């Protein structure tokens, strides 16, 4: 969960992110101290990160590792289209940026987070690395 250190009480949505407050008794509050009734406590089965999102506007991938559950992108254009309108403002302060990578084995496209492209290139795990 190294990418989410300090973001444990952040709610990640498609078009925005915000810090949650906890009132007790299972009541979480939004940025205007309003109760968030559609909050979902999620876990990524790939990296085991825990994070919050909203049922009405869920983040479609794990904000820690970038994994999309039950989704494959065979072309770069497909993942770009799926990310249209996605808020990445929560990455500020983490030292990471979003990248699109093409794997060697499946040739599919994935979302990854890293400080820069050469860091991902050096891993040798990806055929292509493209800044998003």
C-alpha positions in Angstrom: 0.0 0.0 0.0 3.0 2.3 -0.5 1.1 4.5 -3.0 -1.8 5.1 -0.5 0.3 6.1 2.6 -1.4 9.1 4.0 -4.5 8.5 1.9 -6.2 6.0 4.2 -9.2 8.3 4.8 -9.5 9.4 1.2 -12.6 8.6 -0.9 -11.6 7.9 -4.5 -14.2 8.5 -7.1 -14.2 8.8 -10.9 -14.3 12.6 -11.2 -13.1 13.7 -7.7 -11.5 12.6 -4.5 -12.0 14.0 -0.9 -11.0 13.3 2.6 -13.5 11.5 4.8 -14.3 12.3 8.4 -15.5 9.7 10.9 -18.3 10.6 13.3 -18.5 7.2 15.0 -21.2 4.6 14.9 -20.3 3.8 11.3 -21.1 7.3 10.0 -18.5 8.8 7.5 -18.7 12.4 6.6 -17.9 14.2 3.3 -16.1 17.5 2.7 -19.2 19.5 3.8 -19.7 17.4 6.9 -22.6 15.6 5.2 -23.1 11.9 5.9 -21.9 9.7 3.0 -24.5 7.0 2.6 -23.2 5.2 -0.5 -19.6 4.7 0.8 -18.0 1.4 -0.2 -15.0 -0.1 1.6 -13.0 -1.9 -1.1 -10.1 -4.2 -1.2 -7.8 -5.0 -4.2 -7.3 -8.8 -4.5 -4.0 -8.1 -6.5 -2.1 -5.9 -4.0 -4.4 -6.2 -0.9 -4.8 -2.4 -0.6 -8.0 -1.2 1.2 -9.6 2.0 -0.1 -12.9 3.9 -0.1 -15.1 4.8 -3.1 -18.7 5.7 -3.6 -21.4 3.4 -5.1 -22.7 6.3 -7.2 -19.3 7.2 -8.8 -16.8 4.4 -8.1 -13.2 4.6 -9.1 -12.9 1.8 -11.7 -9.4 0.6 -10.6 -7.3 0.1 -7.5 -5.7 3.5 -6.6 -2.7 1.7 -5.2 -1.7 -0.6 -8.0 -3.9 0.4 -11.0 -5.5 -3.0 -11.4 -8.9 -3.1 -13.1 -11.1 -5.9 -11.9 -12.5 -8.1 -14.7 -11.3 -5.7 -17.4 -8.8 -6.0 -20.2 -7.6 -3.4 -22.7 -6.3 -4.8 -26.0 -5.5 -1.3 -27.4 -4.1 1.8 -25.9 -7.1 3.8 -27.2 -9.4 1.5 -25.1 -7.7 2.4 -21.8 -7.5 6.0 -22.7 -11.2 6.1 -23.3 -11.9 4.3 -20.0 -9.8 6.9 -18.2 -11.5 9.9 -19.7 -12.7 12.2 -16.9 -10.7 10.3 -14.3 -9.4 12.4 -11.4 -5.7 11.8 -10.6 -5.3 14.8 -8.3 -4.9 12.5 -5.3 -1.5 11.4 -6.8 -0.1 14.8 -5.8 2.2 14.4 -2.8 2.7 10.7 -3.5 5.6 11.3 -5.9 3.9 9.2 -8.6 2.2 9.8 -11.9 -0.1 7.7 -14.0 1.4 5.6 -16.9 -0.1 3.3 -19.5 2.0 0.2 -20.0 1.8 -2.6 -22.5 2.8 -6.0 -21.2 5.2 -8.4 -23.1 3.1 -11.6 -22.5 -0.5 -10.6 -23.2 0.2 -7.4 -25.1 -2.6 -5.8 -23.1 -2.5 -2.3 -21.7 -2.6 -1.6 -18.0 -2.5 1.4 -15.7 0.6 1.8 -13.4 1.8 4.4 -11.0 5.5 5.4 -10.8 7.7 8.5 -10.3 8.7 8.5 -14.0 8.7 6.4 -17.1 12.3 5.2 -16.9 11.5 3.6 -13.5 8.9 1.4 -15.3 11.2 0.8 -18.3 14.0 -0.4 -16.1 11.8 -3.1 -14.6 11.8 -4.9 -18.0 8.2 -6.0 -17.5 6.7 -3.8 -20.1 7.0 -3.5 -23.9 5.8 0.1 -24.0 5.5 2.8 -21.3 3.4 5.9 -22.1 2.8 8.9 -19.8 -0.9 9.5 -19.3 
